[in-house]
Amino acid sequence: MADHDIDARLARAGLPTLPRGAWLEVDLDALAANLAVLRELVGPRTQVWAVIKADAYGHGIEMAGRTFTAAGAERLCVASLDEALLLRQAGVSAPLLVMFPVPLAGLEDAVAADLDLVASDATGTRELLARWRGTATGVRGGLRLHLEVETGLGRGGVLPADAAALAAEIAATPATSLAGLWTHLAAPEEEAATAAQVEAFEEAARRLRDSGTTVPPRHASSSGGIFAGREALYDAVRPGLALYGLLADDLPIAAGARSAAARLQPAMALKCRPLRVETLPAGSGVSYGGRWRAEADGARIATLPLGYGDGFSRAYWPGGEVLVHGRRVPLVGSVAMDAVMADVSAVPGVGLEDEFVLLGSQESESITAAELARRRNTIPWEVVTAMAHRLPRVYHARAVPLAVRTLLGQLTAKGSPGRGDDTTGEEHG
């Protein structure tokens, strides 16, 4: 968004002023473009199921779900029942897969909401089927289960040797269908480990066929598997991180996927305006503990209104930087819950109206999720997913704001193509 006056941009779109001076901007065009890149990479025979769990990796589950559905994703994937029900309440009618088991008490709600569920262990699945046999006549629709196969992640699924028996029980239960067979790769960057998982998955499919059970659509690859290119894509893929324009630093990109990887566009930017820009005398301490002190008179310190309470980690100092006027400036002092300070002494003219970028690009400089991940010894997934719900999200397409989400709910601009049928411009949760 080229115009740096966030209030003016929102006013032109008929949206309200933000409740605070720190916010996330989410580029819906980038989300749609990333889906198109993945669609092209996997080919027309493989469906793309967009993973939008954990508030769409911090980007906002409702707007991401609407955007990916409009861009052609055949299904959305979430981790929990309440994530799926939230989408249904928001008017998102796309097919939904809940990738972790739901509580037995939530089974009727899940089926009534037309959700696909998973069978991830024999005991839990048999309890689910028993409950379903007792309630199926009172719930519209059928129970659709995707059988997970344990192939090496060590987290969920039935062993290949046990898959056929459980699949047969699912298929034999009234008003129940075996809708998928799936697994999850533990280390797509490792060729031998992935090959072993693929062989275990193939063994499970063979056992189903040998027992007379039709093998349902299969899905295994997430972003890493797609771009590493080490196994078959099967009937569907479940990309997450790549949809948001990010990939792991250590992922070996297959030769045929390098062009696609280069075209991914990060969709999230973290921005703010300072609360104060003050000149401090030599020896002045900054932030809790006074661990940073001005070495000379004339240090210009900008107070930025966000901190670890917003997902901006304490690990970003010492060593972290932010952007202002297209230049990098250092963070100084401990990151607090609601504030972090930057030394802008080397950048003349910084004032309260200026926009700082803590994640994203400004002019020719960029701070990436990978850079922030390295500073806190973690992965890009955690950087973006850790962005707190209290940070306002500003959604835009073609540089025009379309919606704002705050703690009070989501407000969508009138005439926005991202609006759902139930949205009239008022805030809703």
C-alpha positions, -999 to +999 in steps of 0.1 A: +000+000+000+019+030-013+000+057+007+016+058+042-013+076+059-033+047+073-061+069+086-066+085+051-066+052+034-093+038+058-114+070+055-115+068+017-127+033+020-154+043+045-137+024+073-131+037+108-099+048+124-079+021+141-081+018+179-043+019+182-012+029+164+000-006+156-016-029+130-011-058+106-018-053+069-028-084+050-026-084+012-055-104-002-042-102-037-010-119-025-030-147-009-049-153-041-017-151-062+000-176-040-029-200-044-026-196-082+011-204-080+004-236-061-025-245-084-001-242-114+026-262-096+005-292-086-014-294-119-051-298-128-055-334-114-047-325-078-070-304-056-056-276-034-070-276+001-060-244+019-049-247+055-063-218+075-059-231+111-045-209+139-063-178+125-049-185+091-014-185+104-022-151+121-036-135+089-072-139+099-093-170+094-125-155+080-109-132+053-083-159+044-111-185+040-132-163+018-102-153-003-089-188-009-124-201-017-130-173-042-096-180-057-105-217-063-094-237-033-116-269-033-115-272+005-104-254+036-086-272+064-086-262+101-074-278+133-103-276+156-141-278+157-145-242+169-124-229+140-148-247+116-179-235+134-166-199+134-163-201+096-198-215+092-212-187+115-194-162+093-212-176+063-183-195+047-199-225+030-168-241+014-160-278+022-142-279+055-119-306+070-111-306+107-077-321+109-076-331+146-102-352+163-133-334+177-147-340+212-175-367+212-199-341+226-193-320+194-201-347+169-237-337+162-227-300+158-199-310+134-222-331+112-249-305+113-223-280+101-214-303+071-178-309+082-154-336+073-137-351+103-106-373+109-102-408+123-068-406+140-067-436+163-086-468+166-100-463+201-112-428+196-127-436+162-147-466+176-161-444+203-170-418+177-187-444+155-206-458+185-219-424+194-229-418+158-248-450+155-269-439+185-276-404+172-274-406+134-312-407+129-315-374+146-289-355+126-292-344+090-264-355+067-239-382+070-206-386+089-175-383+066-142-395+080-107-392+067-086-420+080-051-409+091-022-432+087+008-431+111+038-432+088+065-416+109+055-383+124+046-401+156+017-378+163-015-393+150-029-420+128-033-457+128-004-480+118-005-493+081-012-528+094-043-516+112-057-493+086-078-518+066-097-530+096-106-496+108-115-485+073-139-514+070-156-505+103-160-469+091-174-480+057-198-504+074-213-479+098-247-465+086-247-430+073-209-429+074-184-427+046-147-431+043-140-398+026-102-397+026-069-415+034-041-392+046-008-388+064+015-359+073+052-357+064+076-352+093+106-340+074+100-333+037+135-319+035+149-353+041+148-377+012+152-410+030+127-402+058+101-390+033+106-421+011+099-443+042+068-424+050+055-427+014+061-464+014+042-468+047+013-448+032+013-469+001+013-500+022-019-488+040-036-482+007-026-516-006-041-532+025-073-514+019-075-526-017-066-562-007-093-562+019-119-551-006-123-515+007-122-488-020-093-465-015-108-430-010-091-398-022-056-395-007-037-364+006-003-361+021+017-331+011+018-297+028+039-268+016+072-286+023+063-317+004+049-298-026+081-277-030+106-304-021+089-326-047+099-359-031+066-378-033+035-381-053+009-353-048-020-378-048-055-364-051-051-333-030-025-312-012-028-292+020-005-262+017-003-238+046+028-217+049+033-212+012-002-198+008+010-169+029+041-164+008+066-181+031+088-212+030+112-227+055+148-216+051+162-251+051+137-266+026+155-279-005+134-267-035+130-292-063+143-279-097+108-279-111+095-258-082+121-230-080+102-207-103+070-211-083+089-206-050+103-173-064+068-161-072+054-165-037+044-131-021+045-126+016+010-113+025+016-099+060+032-067+071+034-053+107+034-015+110+030+012+135+034+049+142+054+061+172+039+073+205+068+095+212+101+106+195+123+122+222+159+134+224+176+119+255+208+130+273+239+108+276+235+080+301+197+078+298+184+043+302+158+029+279+131+003+289+130-021+319+163-027+336+181+001+318+200-025+298+206+000+270+219+035+277+225+065+254+262+069+249+261+106+240+237+135+241+213+137+212+200+102+210+166+103+193+144+075+207+111+065+191+086+046+213+066+022+193+032+010+206+035-028+205+055-055+223+055-091+233+018-089+242+013-085+204+036-114+195+067-091+190+091-113+209+115-101+236+141-121+216+142-094+190+165-073+212+195-070+212+202-070+175+167-064+160+159-036+136+129-018+122+123+003+091+116+040+089+120+063+059+132+032+041+162+027+064+170+002+091+173+015+126+182-005+157+159-015+185+171-004+219+162-017+253+141-047+264+109-054+244+081-047+269+045-061+267+031-030+250+061-010+238+095-013+221+120+015+214+140+023+183+170+046+180+163+070+150+193+093+156+207+085+122+174+093+103+167+130+103+131+143+106+114+112+121+081+123+137+048+110+151+032+109+117+059+085+103+051+048+096+075+022+110+077-013+095+086-042+118+077-070+093+075-063+056+089-038+031+095-001+029+111+014-002+140-009-010+144-025+024+126-055+038+124-074+071+112-109+065+096-135+087+126-156+081+149-129+095+127-125+126+126-163+130+164-165+130+166-138+157+144-158+180+157-192+170+124-204+156+106-209+123+086-185+101+054-203+110+057-192+147+065-156+137+033-150+118+011-172+139+022-155+171+008-122+160-018-115+187-055-113+181-056-078+196-035-064+168-059-048+143-058-064+108-063-042+078-072-062+047-065-047+013-066-056-024-051-035-052-039-012-025-075-004-014-086-013+022-115-037+022-119-046+058-107-040+093-107-066+121-103-054+157-111-070+191-147-056+186-152-076+154-148-072+117-160-043+096-160-047+058-162-018+034-194-014+015-192-029-020-162-050-011-159-083-030-146-099+001-179-095+020-201-124+028-238-125+023-243-119+060-221-088+061-238-054+059-209-032+069-215-035+107-191-051+131-195-087+139-175-113+158 
